[in-house]
Amino acid sequence: MRLLFVAPHPDDECDNAGGTLLRLSRRGVEIAVLYLTDGRKGSPCSWERGKRLAEIRRAEAVAGLKWAGIKRWFFLSYSDGELIKNVNVAFFQVKRVITEFSPHVIIYPSEFDSHPDHRAGGLIVKKIDYPSLLLSYVNWGGAKEIAEVLLVPVSDLIQEKLKFGRFHKSQFKYFDGDYIRKFFLAENERFFIKKKVNLPEFLKLTHGKIIG
């Protein structure tokens, strides 16, 4: 099985699906991560933002993926916060990556997420409509998803998920307790089922449960 995780920014793979990716990597699933933006604005401190932060976040992401046993990654490197302005061009780049990698599963940001980069990424993947299992995730809230919910248990991987996340030192230092509890200490990772192709095999590998 091949799985593509679409991350609007470096670190989204850890927050939203770190446990799932770790489990699947250990079970022999070929995983690739597609980063849409460079994360250059990912700091509350203006003096930290810019090209240097983008370079740091890229290096952190690659180091984390290597530790997790994930061997393929793609960086589109659109400027953080501006993906929505480039959706037409990004559409063809994302489509090229998907066609090249031929994933059986795509996990991607919800088109209903309140963050503009997440929302734009979701709209792009939905428009491509690739014939694979499509699972979306919500990071920053927004309109309520109406799709069936899939919960993947990760309670046995919490400490390793935290380690995965801590590779993103530039981001983790700013995560507050509520954010860490919500995304790193949760016993399950939540996805919304948008297309059910290959769903039985995914459920078998992850022990996931559909809750409606």
Protein Blocks (a to p, Z undefined) as FASTA:
>chain_A
ZZddddfbghjlmmmmmmmmmmmmmnopacddddfbgolmmcfbfklgcjklmmmmmmmm
mmmmmmnopabdcdekpaehilmmmmmmmmmmmmmmmmmnopabdcdddfkbfblklmmm
mmmmmmnopabddddddfkgpaddfbdcddddfklmmmmmmmmmmmmmmlmmmpcfklmm
mmmmpcbdcdddfbfghklmmmmmnopaceZZ
